[in-house]
Amino acid sequence: MKLKNIFLVVLISCATALASVWGYNRWQTTQTAGMQDPGKLPVNYAGFFDGTKAVGPVDFTAASTSATPAVVHIKTKTKARQATNNLPRGRNPFSDLFGDDFGDLFGGPNSQTIPEQRASGSGVLISDDGYIVTNNHVIDGADDINITLNNKRSYKATLIGADPSSDIAVLKIDGKSFPYMVYGNSDEVKLGQWVLAVGYPLTLDVTVTAGIISAKSRSIGINRRQSESPIESFLQTDAAVNPGNSGGALINTDGQLIGINSAIASPTGSYAGYSYAIPVNIVKKVVNDLLKFGTVQRAFLGIQYSMEDPSDEERKEYGLKEGEGVLVGDAPVGGAAYVAGIKKGDIVTKINNVKVTTGPEMVEQVTRYKPGDKVTVTYLRAGKENTVTLTLKNRAGNTDVVKNTTIIEKLGAQLEPLDKKTATTLDVPGGVVVKKIGSGILSKTKMQDGFVITSVNGIVVKNVDDLRAALEKYKGSTVKLEGVYPGYEGSYGYPLNLGE
């Protein structure tokens, strides 16, 4: 009995000792967040976790596996072209003063061959029947567009439509049951969120890189290179993007498409830390318009604002606080904002109850709508908040659906077929006479009234129908119009960008 009591006492003592040690260790663990080693700076947790556990490591394998089959390699080819001096012999004043030999230094049919050019980029399949979204600058001016899938199968692509303002283009390949990517929601993207860039950089095979969203609603001015009314509200990331990634996918960790990679900020032309993607909510609007109307239904709020931050003087004059809204520089007469009563000096703070603090944020919100849509605009005037409902308009100042202008209409010129007698004199099978250049895209060349178009990229043109067919074949590309001037020697060529 005595032995049994002694054993019980020892057992209780051991249990008590173990419990004491365990309890002390638990207490000690809870104190380590605020402890410091002698001679070192104090350290502590920067965040308040409120009892929640930190998120574990993110696994990108599922997203990468689902996305890579839907990202395609785009290879383009621009055929060799003759760049011709655009002033006909005898029309240069130096020819009149010093003779044709001297004039040939400045005019005449001298030409230079621009060699064939090849380039590559990326694209994203967005439907199982072969529609692909990419950047406009990837395919701009291309004569041939070839698509290679992740499984190495290749296809010829047709350009469906392009929008230089947003730098978006839509292509189509024939087939069915293609792997395609599901749209995400770029409005839900958060700073610090993990993202993956998927594409074909530096002519490599499909490549995945990881980074985070480092900024939203960025404007870097790059689309001004191809449009007078650019749309820029980029997602900025630090996922590595290099030449060839353009047009590829920016995805979230669920494998959803949240952006189309478009540009990099770099002093060297290669990745240097930041890349920019077009938010998918803008992409969806542009793609839908191109498929439904053939051209983008661009809505305008009807205000002018500075791309630069307001000066201290302007902030003081109009009472604009940092991050408060967008200062209205002007509200032109007849515009949507003017009709609704918005004036110069007002501060736009919300579009349809969505807060906007910068010009790019405001443009991104308006871009989602089409002419004729009604939106509410909240603005400050003399410190007082006002809300109005206005009807967005198109560039022409009305709410009509913008039609896809025919290729001949885009030329903007007065055209007529070359008569048989003149054709015989010029020793050509036919042609189209440009009676008057007009104000269309032909006015951007150095062509002069009276020019006779005889071919487009080597395709013989005998009449206006031939001209239309040849231009339609190269819709969205840069072509070379060749022909003659009656009464002058030689043939002449003019490059013409049909994507303008």
C-alpha positions as CSV (number, residue, x, y, z in Angstrom):
1,M,0.0,0.0,0.0
2,K,2.9,2.3,0.9
3,L,4.6,1.5,-2.4
4,K,1.4,2.3,-4.3
5,N,1.1,5.8,-2.5
6,I,4.7,6.6,-3.3
7,F,4.2,5.7,-7.0
8,L,1.1,7.9,-7.2
9,V,2.9,10.9,-5.6
10,V,5.8,10.5,-8.2
11,L,3.3,10.3,-11.1
12,I,1.5,13.4,-9.9
13,S,4.8,15.3,-9.5
14,C,6.0,14.4,-13.0
15,A,2.7,15.4,-14.6
16,T,2.8,18.7,-12.7
17,A,6.4,19.4,-13.8
18,L,5.6,18.6,-17.5
19,A,2.5,20.9,-17.4
20,S,4.5,23.7,-15.9
21,V,7.2,23.4,-18.6
22,W,4.5,23.2,-21.4
23,G,2.7,26.2,-20.0
24,Y,5.8,28.3,-19.7
25,N,6.8,27.5,-23.2
26,R,3.4,28.5,-24.5
27,W,3.6,31.8,-22.6
28,Q,7.2,32.4,-23.9
29,T,6.0,31.8,-27.5
30,T,3.4,34.5,-27.3
31,Q,6.0,37.1,-26.2
32,T,8.5,36.6,-29.0
33,A,6.8,39.1,-31.4
34,G,7.9,42.0,-29.2
35,M,11.3,40.7,-28.0
36,Q,14.6,41.8,-29.3
37,D,18.2,40.6,-29.1
38,P,20.6,42.7,-27.2
39,G,22.1,45.4,-29.4
40,K,19.6,45.0,-32.2
41,L,16.7,47.3,-33.3
42,P,13.3,46.5,-32.0
43,V,11.3,44.3,-34.4
44,N,7.6,43.4,-34.5
45,Y,4.9,42.3,-36.9
46,A,3.9,45.1,-39.3
47,G,0.3,43.9,-39.7
48,F,-2.6,43.1,-37.4
49,F,-3.8,39.6,-38.1
50,D,-6.8,39.7,-35.8
51,G,-6.4,36.0,-35.0
52,T,-6.3,34.8,-38.6
53,K,-3.6,32.7,-40.0
54,A,-1.3,34.0,-42.8
55,V,-2.0,32.6,-46.2
56,G,0.3,29.8,-47.2
57,P,2.4,29.6,-50.4
58,V,0.5,30.1,-53.7
59,D,0.6,27.3,-56.2
60,F,0.6,28.5,-59.8
61,T,0.6,25.0,-61.5
62,A,-3.2,24.7,-62.0
63,A,-3.5,28.2,-63.5
64,S,-0.5,27.7,-65.7
65,T,-1.7,24.3,-66.9
66,S,-5.2,25.6,-67.8
67,A,-4.0,28.9,-69.5
68,T,-1.0,27.8,-71.7
69,P,-3.1,25.8,-74.3
70,A,-5.2,28.9,-74.9
71,V,-2.3,31.3,-75.5
72,V,-1.1,31.3,-79.1
73,H,2.1,32.4,-81.0
74,I,1.5,35.0,-83.7
75,K,3.9,35.3,-86.5
76,T,3.5,38.1,-89.1
77,K,5.1,38.9,-92.4
78,T,5.1,42.2,-94.3
79,K,6.1,41.8,-97.9
80,A,9.0,43.7,-99.5
81,R,7.9,47.0,-100.8
82,Q,9.2,49.7,-103.1
83,A,9.4,53.1,-101.4
84,T,9.1,55.6,-104.2
85,N,9.9,59.3,-104.1
86,N,6.5,60.8,-104.2
87,L,7.0,64.0,-106.3
88,P,6.4,63.4,-110.1
89,R,9.0,64.6,-112.5
90,G,8.5,68.2,-113.6
91,R,6.4,69.1,-110.6
92,N,9.4,69.8,-108.4
93,P,10.5,73.5,-108.7
94,F,14.1,72.4,-108.9
95,S,13.3,70.5,-112.1
96,D,12.0,73.7,-113.6
97,L,15.0,75.7,-112.6
98,F,17.8,73.2,-113.3
99,G,16.4,70.5,-115.5
100,D,15.1,67.0,-114.9
101,D,18.5,65.5,-114.0
102,F,18.8,67.8,-111.0
103,G,15.1,67.4,-110.3
104,D,15.6,63.6,-110.0
105,L,17.4,64.3,-106.8
106,F,14.2,65.4,-105.2
107,G,11.4,63.9,-107.4
108,G,10.9,61.4,-110.2
109,P,10.5,57.7,-110.1
110,N,13.5,56.9,-108.0
111,S,12.7,54.1,-105.6
112,Q,14.2,52.1,-102.8
113,T,13.3,48.5,-101.8
114,I,12.1,48.0,-98.2
115,P,13.0,44.3,-97.5
116,E,10.5,41.8,-96.2
117,Q,9.9,42.1,-92.5
118,R,8.9,39.4,-90.0
119,A,7.7,39.8,-86.4
120,S,6.1,37.8,-83.7
121,G,3.8,38.3,-80.7
122,S,1.2,36.5,-78.7
123,G,-2.6,36.1,-78.6
124,V,-5.4,34.6,-76.5
125,L,-8.1,32.3,-77.8
126,I,-11.4,33.5,-76.4
127,S,-13.8,31.1,-78.0
128,D,-13.9,27.5,-79.0
129,D,-14.5,28.5,-82.7
130,G,-11.2,30.3,-83.1
131,Y,-11.6,33.9,-82.2
132,I,-8.3,35.4,-80.9
133,V,-7.6,38.7,-79.1
134,T,-4.2,40.4,-79.4
135,N,-2.7,43.8,-79.6
136,N,-3.2,46.0,-82.6
137,H,0.5,46.8,-82.8
138,V,1.3,43.1,-83.1
139,I,-0.5,42.7,-86.5
140,D,-0.6,46.3,-87.7
141,G,0.5,46.5,-91.4
142,A,1.0,42.7,-91.7
143,D,0.3,41.0,-95.0
144,D,0.3,37.5,-93.6
145,I,-0.7,36.4,-90.0
146,N,0.1,32.9,-88.9
147,I,-1.0,31.3,-85.6
148,T,0.7,28.5,-83.9
149,L,-1.0,26.7,-81.0
150,N,0.7,25.2,-78.0
151,N,0.3,21.8,-79.6
152,K,2.4,23.1,-82.6
153,R,-0.6,23.1,-85.0
154,S,-0.5,26.2,-87.3
155,Y,-3.3,28.2,-89.0
156,K,-3.7,31.2,-91.3
157,A,-5.5,34.0,-89.4
158,T,-8.0,36.6,-90.8
159,L,-8.1,40.0,-89.3
160,I,-11.7,40.7,-88.0
161,G,-11.2,44.2,-86.7
162,A,-8.7,46.4,-84.8
163,D,-8.9,49.4,-82.6
164,P,-5.7,51.5,-82.4
165,S,-7.1,53.6,-79.5
166,S,-7.1,50.7,-77.1
167,D,-4.5,48.7,-79.0
168,I,-6.8,45.7,-79.4
169,A,-7.3,43.5,-82.4
170,V,-9.5,40.4,-83.1
171,L,-8.3,37.6,-85.3
172,K,-10.1,34.4,-86.5
173,I,-8.8,31.0,-87.4
174,D,-10.9,28.2,-88.9
175,G,-11.7,25.2,-86.8
176,K,-13.7,24.2,-83.7
177,S,-13.2,22.8,-80.2
178,F,-10.2,25.1,-79.5
179,P,-9.1,25.5,-75.9
180,Y,-10.1,29.0,-74.8
181,M,-9.6,31.3,-71.8
182,V,-12.4,32.4,-69.5
183,Y,-12.8,36.1,-68.8
184,G,-12.2,37.3,-65.3
185,N,-13.2,40.6,-63.8
186,S,-10.5,43.3,-63.8
187,D,-12.5,45.5,-61.4
188,E,-11.9,42.9,-58.7
189,V,-8.1,43.0,-59.1
190,K,-6.3,44.2,-56.0
191,L,-2.9,45.7,-55.4
192,G,-0.4,43.0,-54.4
193,Q,-2.4,40.3,-56.0
194,W,-0.5,37.5,-57.6
195,V,-0.7,37.3,-61.4
196,L,0.9,35.4,-64.2
197,A,2.0,36.6,-67.7
198,V,1.7,34.0,-70.4
199,G,3.1,34.4,-73.9
200,Y,5.9,33.8,-76.4
201,P,8.7,36.2,-75.5
202,L,11.9,36.5,-77.5
203,T,10.6,33.8,-80.0
204,L,10.7,31.2,-77.2
205,D,8.1,28.6,-76.7
206,V,5.1,29.4,-74.4
207,T,6.5,31.0,-71.2
208,V,4.9,31.7,-67.8
209,T,6.2,34.4,-65.4
210,A,4.8,35.5,-62.1
211,G,4.5,38.8,-60.4
212,I,2.0,41.0,-58.5
213,I,-0.3,43.9,-59.4
214,S,1.8,46.9,-58.5
215,A,-0.5,49.6,-59.7
216,K,-3.8,50.2,-61.5
217,S,-5.2,52.8,-63.9
218,R,-1.8,53.7,-65.3
219,S,-1.4,55.9,-68.3
220,I,2.0,55.9,-70.1
221,G,1.2,57.7,-73.3
222,I,2.2,54.8,-75.6
223,N,-1.1,54.5,-77.5
224,R,-0.7,58.1,-78.7
225,R,1.7,56.6,-81.2
226,Q,-1.3,55.1,-83.1
227,S,-4.3,57.1,-82.1
228,E,-5.4,60.7,-81.5
229,S,-7.8,59.6,-78.8
230,P,-6.0,56.8,-76.9
231,I,-7.5,54.7,-74.2
232,E,-5.1,53.9,-71.4
233,S,-5.9,52.6,-68.0
234,F,-3.3,49.8,-67.6
235,L,-2.8,47.2,-64.9
236,Q,0.9,47.6,-63.9
237,T,2.7,44.4,-62.9
238,D,6.2,43.2,-62.1
239,A,5.7,39.9,-64.0
240,A,8.6,39.7,-66.5
241,V,7.3,40.7,-70.0
242,N,9.6,40.9,-73.0
243,P,9.2,41.6,-76.8
244,G,7.0,38.9,-78.1
245,N,4.8,38.9,-75.0
246,S,2.6,41.6,-76.5
247,G,-1.0,40.3,-77.0
248,G,-0.5,37.5,-74.5
249,A,-2.5,36.8,-71.3
250,L,-2.3,38.2,-67.8
251,I,-4.2,35.8,-65.6
252,N,-5.1,35.4,-61.9
253,T,-4.3,32.4,-59.9
254,D,-7.6,30.9,-60.9
255,G,-6.5,30.9,-64.5
256,Q,-8.9,33.6,-65.5
257,L,-8.0,36.3,-68.1
258,I,-7.7,39.6,-66.4
259,G,-5.7,41.5,-69.0
260,I,-3.9,41.6,-72.3
261,N,-0.1,42.3,-72.0
262,S,0.6,45.3,-74.1
263,A,3.7,47.3,-73.1
264,I,6.9,47.5,-70.9
265,A,8.6,50.4,-69.3
266,S,12.2,50.0,-70.2
267,P,15.2,52.1,-71.2
268,T,16.6,49.2,-73.2
269,G,13.6,47.7,-74.9
270,S,13.7,44.6,-72.8
271,Y,12.1,43.9,-69.4
272,A,13.4,46.3,-66.7
273,G,10.9,45.8,-63.9
274,Y,7.4,46.9,-65.0
275,S,4.9,45.8,-67.6
276,Y,1.5,47.0,-68.5
277,A,-1.7,45.1,-69.4
278,I,-5.1,46.3,-70.8
279,P,-7.8,45.4,-68.2
280,V,-10.1,42.6,-69.5
281,N,-13.2,44.7,-68.9
282,I,-12.0,47.1,-71.5
283,V,-11.0,44.2,-73.8
284,K,-14.5,42.6,-73.5
285,K,-16.2,45.9,-74.6
286,V,-13.8,46.4,-77.6
287,V,-14.0,42.8,-78.7
288,N,-17.8,42.8,-78.5
289,D,-18.1,46.0,-80.6
290,L,-15.7,44.8,-83.2
291,L,-17.6,41.5,-83.6
292,K,-21.1,43.1,-83.6
293,F,-20.5,46.4,-85.4
294,G,-17.1,46.0,-87.1
295,T,-15.9,49.1,-85.3
296,V,-15.7,50.3,-81.7
297,Q,-18.7,52.3,-80.4
298,R,-16.7,54.8,-78.5
299,A,-18.6,57.0,-76.0
300,F,-17.4,60.4,-74.9
301,L,-18.2,62.3,-71.7
302,G,-17.5,65.6,-73.4
303,I,-14.9,67.1,-71.1
304,Q,-11.3,68.1,-71.5
305,Y,-8.8,67.4,-68.8
306,S,-5.1,67.5,-68.4
307,M,-3.0,64.3,-68.5
308,E,-0.7,66.0,-66.1
309,D,-1.4,66.5,-62.4
310,P,-3.0,69.9,-61.7
311,S,-0.6,72.6,-60.6
312,D,-0.7,74.0,-57.0
313,E,-2.3,77.2,-58.4
314,E,-5.1,75.2,-60.0
315,R,-5.6,73.2,-56.9
316,K,-5.9,76.3,-54.9
317,E,-8.2,78.1,-57.4
318,Y,-10.7,75.2,-57.7
319,G,-10.3,73.8,-54.2
320,L,-9.0,70.4,-55.5
321,K,-7.6,68.1,-52.9
322,E,-5.1,65.3,-53.6
323,G,-6.9,62.2,-54.9
324,E,-10.3,63.9,-54.8
325,G,-11.3,63.7,-58.5
326,V,-10.7,64.9,-62.1
327,L,-10.5,68.7,-62.8
328,V,-12.6,69.7,-65.8
329,G,-10.4,71.8,-68.0
330,D,-13.3,72.6,-70.4
331,A,-16.8,71.3,-71.4
332,P,-17.1,72.1,-75.1
333,V,-20.5,73.4,-76.3
334,G,-22.7,70.6,-77.5
335,G,-20.9,67.8,-75.6
336,A,-22.7,65.5,-73.2
337,A,-21.2,67.2,-70.1
338,Y,-22.1,70.7,-71.4
339,V,-25.7,69.7,-72.0
340,A,-25.9,68.3,-68.4
341,G,-24.6,71.6,-67.0
342,I,-21.0,70.6,-66.1
343,K,-18.6,73.5,-66.5
344,K,-14.9,74.3,-66.5
345,G,-13.5,74.1,-62.9
346,D,-15.9,71.3,-61.8
347,I,-14.3,68.2,-60.2
348,V,-15.7,64.9,-61.4
349,T,-15.6,62.4,-58.5
350,K,-17.8,59.5,-59.6
351,I,-19.1,57.8,-62.8
352,N,-22.2,55.7,-62.1
353,N,-21.3,55.8,-58.4
354,V,-17.8,54.4,-59.1
355,K,-15.1,56.7,-57.6
356,V,-12.6,58.2,-60.0
357,T,-9.6,60.1,-58.9
358,T,-7.5,60.3,-62.1
359,G,-8.1,60.8,-65.8
360,P,-7.3,57.2,-66.7
361,E,-9.8,55.9,-64.1
362,M,-12.5,58.2,-65.6
363,V,-11.7,57.1,-69.1
364,E,-11.8,53.4,-68.1
365,Q,-15.3,53.8,-66.7
366,V,-16.7,55.7,-69.7
367,T,-15.0,53.2,-72.1
368,R,-17.5,50.5,-70.9
369,Y,-20.4,52.4,-72.4
370,K,-21.6,53.2,-75.9
371,P,-23.1,56.4,-77.4
372,G,-26.7,56.8,-76.2
373,D,-26.1,55.2,-72.8
374,K,-27.1,57.2,-69.8
375,V,-24.7,57.5,-66.9
376,T,-24.7,59.5,-63.6
377,V,-21.8,61.8,-63.0
378,T,-21.1,63.2,-59.6
379,Y,-19.0,66.4,-59.4
380,L,-18.0,69.1,-57.0
381,R,-18.5,72.8,-57.6
382,A,-17.4,75.3,-55.0
383,G,-17.2,72.4,-52.5
384,K,-20.8,71.3,-53.1
385,E,-21.5,67.8,-54.4
386,N,-23.8,67.6,-57.4
387,T,-25.1,64.6,-59.4
388,V,-26.5,64.7,-62.9
389,T,-27.6,62.1,-65.5
390,L,-26.2,62.6,-69.0
391,T,-26.4,60.8,-72.3
392,L,-23.0,59.9,-73.7
393,K,-22.3,60.9,-77.3
394,N,-20.0,59.7,-80.1
395,R,-17.2,61.7,-81.6
396,A,-19.6,63.3,-84.1
397,G,-21.6,64.7,-81.2
398,N,-24.7,62.4,-81.6
399,T,-25.9,59.1,-80.3
400,D,-26.0,57.2,-83.6
401,V,-24.4,53.8,-84.0
402,V,-21.0,54.4,-85.7
403,K,-21.0,52.3,-88.8
404,N,-17.9,50.5,-90.1
405,T,-16.9,52.8,-93.0
406,T,-16.3,51.0,-96.3
407,I,-12.7,50.9,-97.4
408,I,-13.5,53.2,-100.4
409,E,-15.2,55.7,-98.1
410,K,-12.1,55.7,-95.8
411,L,-10.1,56.9,-98.8
412,G,-12.2,60.1,-98.8
413,A,-11.3,60.8,-102.4
414,Q,-13.3,61.5,-105.6
415,L,-12.6,58.5,-107.8
416,E,-13.6,57.5,-111.3
417,P,-12.5,54.8,-113.8
418,L,-9.8,55.6,-116.3
419,D,-11.3,56.0,-119.8
420,K,-10.2,53.6,-122.5
421,K,-8.5,56.3,-124.7
422,T,-6.3,57.5,-121.8
423,A,-5.5,53.9,-120.8
424,T,-4.3,53.2,-124.3
425,T,-2.2,56.4,-124.3
426,L,-0.7,55.4,-121.0
427,D,-0.2,51.8,-122.1
428,V,-2.1,50.4,-119.1
429,P,-5.0,47.9,-119.0
430,G,-7.1,50.3,-116.9
431,G,-7.0,52.2,-113.6
432,V,-8.8,54.5,-111.2
433,V,-8.3,58.2,-111.5
434,V,-8.0,60.2,-108.2
435,K,-9.9,63.3,-109.3
436,K,-9.7,65.0,-105.9
437,I,-7.7,63.8,-102.8
438,G,-10.3,64.9,-100.3
439,S,-9.9,64.6,-96.5
440,G,-9.7,60.9,-96.0
441,I,-6.7,58.7,-95.4
442,L,-5.4,59.4,-98.9
443,S,-4.7,63.0,-97.7
444,K,-2.0,61.6,-95.4
445,T,0.1,60.5,-98.4
446,K,1.9,62.8,-100.8
447,M,-0.3,61.8,-103.7
448,Q,-1.6,64.6,-105.9
449,D,-4.9,65.1,-107.8
450,G,-4.9,63.3,-111.1
451,F,-2.9,60.3,-110.0
452,V,-4.0,57.0,-111.8
453,I,-4.0,54.0,-109.5
454,T,-3.0,50.9,-111.5
455,S,-2.2,48.4,-108.8
456,V,-2.3,47.7,-105.0
457,N,0.5,45.6,-103.7
458,G,1.1,44.3,-107.2
459,I,-2.6,43.4,-107.8
460,V,-3.7,45.0,-111.1
461,V,-6.5,47.5,-110.7
462,K,-8.7,48.3,-113.8
463,N,-11.7,49.9,-112.1
464,V,-13.1,51.0,-108.8
465,D,-14.4,47.5,-108.0
466,D,-10.9,46.0,-108.5
467,L,-9.6,48.7,-106.2
468,R,-12.2,47.9,-103.5
469,A,-11.4,44.2,-103.7
470,A,-7.7,44.7,-103.5
471,L,-7.9,47.1,-100.5
472,E,-10.4,44.8,-98.7
473,K,-7.8,42.0,-99.0
474,Y,-5.3,44.0,-97.0
475,K,-7.8,45.7,-94.6
476,G,-6.0,47.0,-91.5
477,S,-2.6,46.7,-93.1
478,T,-0.2,49.1,-94.9
479,V,-0.4,48.8,-98.7
480,K,1.4,50.3,-101.6
481,L,-0.6,52.1,-104.2
482,E,1.2,52.3,-107.6
483,G,0.3,54.2,-110.7
484,V,1.1,57.0,-113.1
485,Y,0.5,60.7,-113.7
486,P,-0.7,61.4,-117.2
487,G,1.9,63.6,-119.0
488,Y,4.7,62.6,-116.7
489,E,7.3,59.9,-117.1
490,G,7.7,56.9,-114.8
491,S,5.5,55.2,-112.2
492,Y,5.0,56.2,-108.6
493,G,4.2,54.4,-105.4
494,Y,2.6,55.6,-102.2
495,P,2.4,53.7,-98.9
496,L,-1.1,53.8,-97.3
497,N,-2.0,52.6,-93.8
498,L,-5.5,51.1,-94.1
499,G,-5.7,50.7,-90.3
500,E,-6.0,54.5,-89.7
